[in-house]
Amino acid sequence: MKKMFIFSVAISLTLVSSAFSAINDDLKKALKLHDCEKIEHLLAEGATITTVDAFGHTALHVATCENNQDLVQVILSHYYDELMSFIDLQDYSCDWTALHFAFIFEYENIIDLLIQAGANQTIQDCNGLTPEDHWETENGEETDNEPDPGQEGVISRNVIEDEKGFQIDW
């Protein structure tokens, strides 16, 4: 009887794990496609908020890139406790956080939401730039943190994007 119970529990856990894995796989696909509506639906169905795609992007990264303030607010409000452990997660291609993306694309409304939620404004990307440095460089202002492009070990964003296959339309 005890063996039967343990076997039943093991099968139940396997089924739950498979369903959980499938919904997170669906979330990875939605992240790749930047399908914010699907992302929101999958999160409501129980997908893990910390799921990342092949580029290291979370639902928060994608919602930010798409300037989807509604989804950013859903993520920040409904997943606040979990979010605090990864709000500053950096992607794999350029070490950008969601806040970096918000500054790069100049989405002031999302910048405000992320900062109010506690996003770290001092995290540097692969080129040593903070999120705010991107705003300054996009608007033609000089920054103290901007590396010399000829400096050894500094790779321009475009080279990294091309090497990794990560493309952002500016």
Secondary structure, DSSP 8 states (H G I E B T S, - for coil): -HHHHHHHHHHHHHHHHHHHHHHHHHHHHHHHHT-HHHHHHHHHTT--TT---TTS--HHHHHHHTT-HHHHHHHHHHTHHHHTTTTT---TTT---HHHHHHHTT-HHHHHHHHHTT--S----TTS--HHHHHHHHTT---SS---TTSTT---HHHHHHHHT-----
